[in-house]
Amino acid sequence: MTMRVVGSLLCLALLGACSNWPRQRFCFTVPSPMSERRAYRLIKTAPRVWPDGWGIAGAPSCYAAAYRVLLTSPDASSQFSRLFETGTPAGKLYALAGLQQTKSPLFDRYSHSTFAESKAPVEVFEGCVIREQPIATIVARLLSGDLYGF
């Protein structure tokens, strides 16, 4: 077995063993096709960020799929701007990434806002690890190019 498969199986076993993580906090099923309206609602209410877009066992998260739907929208910049104003902290981080990828001038403004400097934690799912990171750390990673989109 390759390391990726072994890691994925280990991750599934660990998540299965953790009864304090309710299944509804994760989003593994991607509606196909996903409407822009559904994509907007998913990102607006996102409970965590998935920077690499991949979830358990290499399956794409529905948030990554929603993010891509919004990126291809003709009015992507305005949708991401609205998301920054109304979304959860994780939703605002998706919005920042979207504004960066669409090269919106609002990215510079929002990436240096009070929100972007916040030390408040947000759950980040990277690979098979969920951990909390301060919002400011995630924004700094976006600015440095360590994270480019989600």
Secondary structure by P-SEA (a helix, b strand, c coil): ccaaaaaaaaaaaaaaaccccccccccccccccccaaaaaaaaaaccccccccccccccccaaaaaaaaaaaccaaaaaaaaaaacccaaaaaaaaaaaaaacccaaaaaaacccccccbbbbbbcccbbbbbcaaaaaaaaaacccccc
